[in-house]
């Protein structure tokens, strides 16, 4: 048993203490226990804060150092399997729900908040966390063993599903640091046009793709123009928002050639949601909303034909754990700049997400759409990753921040 420090700090009400203890017990979690996922409380105010503020209070109190878990990912997997996220709802949930119902929380101007809050932390930081390919989406771990191999496998899977051919025009909506755009242009000979609103990512992507037939446009996805053989969006739909789902699908229909294919790669949830968890909304992804299967299908209805569906959510658990290990291993480079609170916040973000995918509360989906239906039917490619040697490109631009 770990020694409890809660006796030496400010105490909570006995009712809150008992409520939280009993709630955690339902998930198989003990306070000051020794099993994976058990927690140690350092500040007795933790209990009242969780009861009053729900998941926002849980996250903020962790960042404040009021409690710890030796295996935070296990803690969240247990909590979510037991449905504890629905036990306490704070006023933050109500306010966010009303805002989302009354307002479009993902307008162009609001969408830029995500870039400012999350994606412009610095390319060196993300390179150390994500690895040399700089892919910030779920990897495909089928038949591979390293993060880089798994991210290449994801790119290859998408290319096969889109049936890319040399000379194809490819539109990418939300291109991150240009990893897939580079892959498609380099290995399949495509002409890629990619849109992104995050300034740091755009600068990095332009540098990495400067010798390829790739145009990186610094603009919101809603600014996309032209018609293309294929369209792809990888990890962007989570930022679109329910009021814009149908607009996004309509844009894909307008930009897709009659015989083209559109692949949507997104995190998803089993039930429709209007908002994100309050802690994630405040600290990680402002304005983000995870789409449900129903809402994606409704948004496409009458505009696009669903040809193929594929889910591999458990692979995101493994991806997030690999990112966290990279983040932890490289933290010494950034601790003086970002500080201990950021370390705790970022660890909470990555490990709570890993727990959510392990508990199967979050999903990862790939949808393939056509404009009018593929004549004779779409045949999804059988996956046979041969681990072929893909050249490792020496990237002098990985520390693009130093080019200013």
C-alpha positions in Angstrom: 0.0 0.0 0.0 1.2 3.5 -0.8 1.2 5.9 2.2 -1.6 8.4 2.0 -0.7 12.0 2.0 -4.3 13.3 2.3 -4.2 13.4 6.1 -1.6 16.1 5.9 -3.6 18.5 3.7 -6.8 20.3 3.6 -9.8 18.0 4.0 -12.9 17.7 1.9 -16.4 17.1 3.2 -16.9 13.5 4.3 -19.9 13.1 2.0 -17.8 14.1 -1.1 -15.0 11.7 0.1 -17.4 8.8 0.4 -19.1 9.6 -2.9 -15.9 9.6 -4.9 -14.5 6.6 -3.1 -17.7 4.6 -3.8 -17.8 5.8 -7.4 -14.2 4.7 -8.0 -14.8 1.4 -6.3 -17.4 0.5 -8.9 -14.6 0.8 -11.5 -12.3 -1.4 -9.4 -10.2 1.6 -8.4 -8.9 2.1 -4.9 -7.5 5.2 -3.2 -4.0 4.7 -2.1 -4.1 1.1 -3.4 -1.4 -0.8 -5.2 -3.2 -2.1 -8.3 -2.8 -0.7 -11.8 -5.0 2.4 -12.1 -5.3 3.0 -8.4 -4.8 6.7 -7.3 -3.0 8.5 -4.6 -4.6 11.7 -3.3 -2.3 14.4 -2.2 -4.8 17.1 -1.4 -8.1 16.4 0.3 -9.9 19.2 -1.6 -9.8 16.8 -4.6 -13.0 15.1 -3.6 -15.2 18.3 -3.4 -13.7 19.5 -6.6 -14.6 16.4 -8.5 -18.1 16.4 -7.1 -18.6 20.1 -8.0 -16.8 20.3 -11.3 -16.9 16.7 -12.8 -14.3 15.8 -15.4 -13.1 19.4 -15.6 -12.3 19.3 -11.9 -10.7 15.9 -12.2 -8.3 17.1 -14.9 -7.5 20.4 -13.4 -6.8 18.9 -10.0 -4.4 16.4 -11.6 -2.5 19.2 -13.3 -2.5 21.0 -10.0 -0.8 18.0 -8.5 -3.7 17.1 -6.1 -3.6 13.4 -7.1 -1.6 10.9 -9.1 -2.0 7.5 -10.7 1.0 5.2 -11.4 -0.8 4.2 -14.6 -3.1 6.9 -15.7 -4.1 5.1 -18.9 -5.3 2.1 -16.8 -7.2 4.5 -14.5 -9.1 6.0 -17.4 -9.8 2.7 -19.1 -11.3 1.4 -15.9 -13.4 4.6 -15.3 -14.7 4.6 -18.8 -15.6 0.9 -18.9 -17.6 1.5 -15.8 -19.3 4.6 -17.3 -18.1 6.9 -14.5 -17.9 9.8 -16.9 -21.8 10.0 -16.8 -21.9 10.0 -13.0 -21.1 13.7 -12.3 -22.2 16.5 -14.6 -21.1 20.1 -13.8 -22.6 23.4 -14.9 -19.8 23.5 -17.5 -21.6 20.7 -19.4 -24.8 22.7 -19.4 -23.2 25.9 -20.6 -21.3 24.1 -23.4 -24.4 22.3 -24.5 -26.4 25.5 -24.8 -23.6 27.3 -26.7 -23.4 24.4 -29.1 -27.1 24.4 -29.7 -27.4 28.1 -30.2 -24.2 28.9 -31.9 -21.9 27.6 -34.6 -18.8 26.9 -32.4 -16.7 25.9 -35.4 -16.8 29.0 -37.6 -13.7 30.0 -39.6 -12.5 32.5 -36.9 -13.2 30.0 -34.1 -11.4 27.2 -35.9 -8.2 29.2 -35.8 -8.3 28.9 -32.0 -7.4 25.3 -32.3 -4.3 26.2 -34.4 -3.2 28.8 -31.9 -3.9 26.7 -28.8 -2.7 23.3 -30.0 -0.9 23.0 -33.3 1.5 25.9 -33.1 3.4 24.7 -30.0 6.5 24.3 -32.2 7.6 21.8 -34.8 10.6 20.5 -32.8 8.3 19.5 -30.0 5.9 17.6 -32.2 8.7 16.0 -34.1 10.1 14.6 -30.9 6.7 13.3 -29.9 5.3 12.0 -33.2 8.5 10.7 -34.8 10.2 11.6 -38.2 7.0 11.3 -40.3 5.1 13.9 -38.2 1.8 12.1 -38.5 -0.7 13.2 -35.8 -3.3 10.6 -36.4 -3.9 6.9 -35.6 -1.3 4.6 -37.0 -2.1 1.2 -38.6 -0.2 -1.5 -36.6 -1.2 -4.5 -38.6 1.9 -6.6 -39.3 4.4 -3.9 -38.1 6.3 -3.2 -34.9 7.5 0.4 -34.9 5.6 3.7 -34.9 7.2 4.8 -38.1 6.3 1.6 -39.9 2.7 1.8 -38.6 2.3 5.4 -39.8 3.7 4.4 -43.3 1.3 1.5 -43.2 -1.6 3.9 -42.5 -0.6 6.0 -45.5 -0.3 3.0 -47.7 -3.7 1.7 -46.6 -5.3 5.0 -47.5 -3.6 5.2 -50.9 -4.8 1.6 -51.7 -8.4 2.4 -50.6 -8.4 5.6 -52.8 -7.0 3.5 -55.6 -4.5 6.2 -56.3 -2.7 6.2 -59.7 0.1 8.4 -61.1 -1.2 11.7 -62.2 -4.3 11.7 -60.0 -5.3 15.0 -58.6 -5.7 14.7 -54.9 -7.3 17.2 -52.5 -6.4 16.9 -48.8 -8.5 18.8 -46.3 -6.5 19.5 -43.2 -3.0 18.2 -44.0 -1.1 18.5 -40.7 2.6 18.7 -41.3 2.2 17.3 -44.8 3.1 13.6 -44.1 0.4 12.1 -46.2 0.7 14.7 -49.0 4.4 13.8 -49.2 3.7 10.1 -49.2 1.0 10.2 -51.9 3.1 12.5 -54.2 6.4 10.6 -53.7 5.2 7.0 -53.8 2.1 7.3 -56.1 3.0 10.3 -58.3 -0.1 12.3 -57.4 -0.6 16.0 -57.8 -1.7 17.1 -54.3 -3.5 20.3 -53.2 -3.7 20.5 -49.4 -5.4 23.0 -47.1 -4.4 23.9 -43.5 -5.0 26.8 -41.2 -2.1 26.2 -38.7 0.8 28.5 -39.7 3.6 26.3 -38.2 2.3 23.2 -39.9 1.9 25.0 -43.2 5.5 26.3 -43.1 6.8 22.8 -42.3 4.7 21.1 -44.9 5.8 23.5 -47.7 9.4 22.8 -46.9 9.1 19.0 -46.8 7.2 18.9 -50.1 9.1 21.7 -52.0 10.5 19.2 -54.5 7.2 17.4 -55.1 4.0 18.2 -57.0 2.3 19.5 -53.9 0.7 22.8 -53.1 0.0 23.6 -49.5 -2.7 26.3 -49.2 -2.9 28.3 -45.9 -6.7 28.4 -45.6 -9.6 26.8 -43.9 -11.0 23.6 -45.5 -14.1 25.6 -46.5 -11.9 27.6 -48.9 -11.2 24.6 -51.1 -11.8 25.1 -54.9 -11.5 23.0 -58.0 -12.3 19.4 -58.9 -10.2 16.4 -58.1 -9.9 12.7 -58.8 -9.6 11.8 -55.1 -10.2 13.6 -51.8 -8.9 12.7 -48.4 -9.3 14.1 -44.9 -7.3 12.5 -42.1 -8.0 13.7 -38.5 -9.7 16.9 -39.5 -13.4 16.0 -39.2 -13.1 16.1 -35.4 -12.8 19.9 -35.7 -15.7 20.4 -38.2 -18.6 20.4 -35.7 -22.2 19.1 -36.0 -23.5 22.4 -37.6 -20.9 22.0 -40.4 -20.9 18.2 -41.1 -23.3 18.5 -44.1 -21.4 21.6 -45.4 -18.2 19.6 -45.3 -19.8 16.6 -47.1 -21.3 19.0 -49.7 -17.9 20.5 -50.3 -16.5 17.0 -50.9 -19.3 16.3 -53.4 -18.7 19.6 -55.2 -14.9 19.1 -55.4 -15.0 15.4 -56.4 -15.1 14.3 -60.0 -17.9 12.0 -61.0 -15.9 8.9 -60.9 -13.7 9.9 -57.9 -13.4 8.6 -54.4 -13.4 10.4 -51.0 -11.8 8.9 -47.9 -12.7 10.2 -44.4 -10.4 9.1 -41.5 -11.8 10.2 -38.2 -12.2 9.5 -34.5 -15.8 8.7 -33.7 -18.2 7.9 -30.8 -21.1 5.5 -30.6 -23.7 8.2 -29.6 -24.2 11.7 -31.1 -22.5 14.4 -29.0 -22.8 18.2 -29.2 -19.7 19.1 -27.3 -16.3 17.8 -26.2 -15.4 16.9 -22.6 -15.0 20.3 -20.7 -11.4 19.7 -19.8 -10.4 18.9 -23.4 -12.5 21.9 -24.7 -10.6 24.2 -22.3 -7.1 22.9 -22.6 -6.5 20.8 -25.7 -9.0 21.1 -28.6 -11.3 24.1 -28.3 -14.4 23.6 -30.4 -13.7 20.0 -31.1 -16.6 17.5 -31.3 -16.3 13.8 -32.0 -18.8 12.7 -34.7 -21.0 9.7 -34.4 -21.7 7.1 -37.1 -25.2 8.4 -37.4 -24.3 12.0 -38.0 -21.6 11.2 -40.6 -24.2 9.0 -42.5 -26.8 11.7 -42.2 -24.4 14.4 -43.5 -23.5 12.3 -46.5 -27.2 11.3 -47.2 -28.2 12.5 -50.7 -24.8 13.9 -51.4 -22.4 10.9 -51.4 -22.6 7.1 -51.5 -20.9 5.0 -48.8 -18.8 2.4 -50.4 -16.7 1.1 -47.5 -16.3 1.3 -43.8 -13.4 0.2 -41.6 -12.9 0.5 -37.8 -9.6 0.0 -36.0 -9.9 2.0 -32.8 -7.6 -0.2 -30.6 -4.7 0.9 -32.8 -5.1 4.4 -31.5 -4.4 3.2 -27.9 -1.0 1.8 -29.1 -0.3 5.0 -31.1 -1.0 7.2 -28.1 1.1 5.1 -25.8 4.0 5.4 -28.4 3.5 9.2 -28.5 3.6 9.4 -24.7 6.8 7.4 -24.5 8.4 9.7 -27.0 7.1 12.8 -25.1 8.4 11.4 -21.8 11.8 10.5 -23.2 12.4 13.9 -24.8 10.9 16.0 -22.0 14.3 17.1 -20.8 14.6 19.3 -23.9 11.4 21.3 -23.1 10.9 21.2 -19.3 12.5 24.6 -18.8 10.4 26.2 -21.5 7.0 24.6 -20.7 7.3 23.7 -17.0 5.9 20.9 -14.9 2.3 21.9 -15.2 2.5 21.4 -19.0 4.1 18.0 -18.5 1.2 16.9 -16.3 -1.4 18.4 -18.7 0.1 16.8 -21.7 0.5 13.4 -20.0 -3.1 13.6 -18.8 -4.2 14.3 -22.4 -2.3 11.5 -24.1 -2.9 8.8 -21.4 -6.6 9.6 -20.9 -7.1 9.3 -24.6 -5.3 6.0 -24.7 -7.6 4.8 -21.9 -10.7 5.9 -23.9 -9.7 3.9 -26.9 -8.7 0.9 -24.7 -12.2 1.0 -23.1 -13.7 1.2 -26.6 -15.5 4.5 -25.8 -13.7 6.2 -28.6 -13.5 4.6 -32.1 -11.4 5.2 -35.2 -13.1 4.9 -38.6 -12.2 5.1 -42.2 -15.1 5.7 -44.6 -14.8 5.6 -48.4 -17.4 7.5 -50.4 -18.1 7.9 -54.1 -20.2 10.6 -55.8 -22.8 8.4 -57.6 -21.8 4.9 -56.6 -19.0 2.8 -58.2 -20.3 0.9 -61.2 -20.3 -2.8 -60.3 -19.4 -2.0 -56.7 -16.4 -0.9 -54.8 -14.0 -3.7 -53.8 -11.9 -2.8 -50.8 -8.3 -3.8 -51.2 -7.2 -6.8 -49.2 -4.5 -5.7 -46.7 -1.2 -7.3 -47.3 1.5 -5.0 -45.9 4.8 -6.3 -47.3 6.9 -3.9 -45.2 8.5 -2.8 -48.4 11.5 -0.6 -48.1 10.3 3.0 -48.2 13.2 5.4 -48.4 13.8 7.4 -45.2 14.1 11.0 -46.3 16.8 13.0 -44.6 14.8 16.1 -43.5 16.9 19.1 -42.7 13.6 21.0 -42.2 12.6 19.0 -39.1 13.8 21.9 -37.0 12.0 24.4 -39.2 11.7 26.8 -36.3 15.4 27.6 -36.7 14.9 28.9 -40.3 13.5 32.2 -39.2 
